[in-house]
Amino acid sequence: MVYILTMALIFVIVGVFQLLYPAKFYMFGRKWMYKGNYELSGAGIFFIRISGVILLGISIYGFYSAIVEYLYGQ
């Protein structure tokens, strides 16, 4: 159960970061590839935000399954 909660918490953090700062999330660890300014397309920002929503959905399911396991898994 601890592993499920830990992964769900990590997914929440990454998902929220993707929703709020999609360009910074995309460029994390990739800035060295670009010399000047960079700009993500609208489609790129859209897909990064969609993946953030998916991660938040997975984390909600993880929290739900951890609670159900704790309450009824005895």
C-alpha positions, -999 to +999 in steps of 0.1 A: +000+000+000+029+024+007+042+018-028+009+027-043+006+059-023+042+069-031+036+064-069+003+082-067+019+111-050+047+113-075+021+112-104+001+140-087+032+162-085+043+155-121+007+159-135+002+192-118+036+204-130+026+194-166-007+212-164+008+245-150+041+247-167+041+225-199+070+243-217+093+241-186+083+204-181+091+196-217+125+214-216+136+198-183+168+181-192+167+192-229+179+228-227+214+218-237+201+208-272+190+244-280+213+274-283+188+302-286+152+307-276+128+278-281+091+277-285+067+248-282+039+246-307+003+247-296-001+210-303+030+202-282+016+221-252-018+204-257-003+169-256+018+177-225-013+189-207-033+159-218-006+136-204-008+156-171-046+150-170-040+113-176-014+112-148-038+129-124-065+103-133-040+075-126-031+090-093-067+094-082-072+057-090-041+049-070-054+068-040-088+051-043-073+016-046-050+022-016-080+033+005-101+003-006-072-020+001-067-005+036-104-007+045-114-040+029-081-059+024-078-074+058 
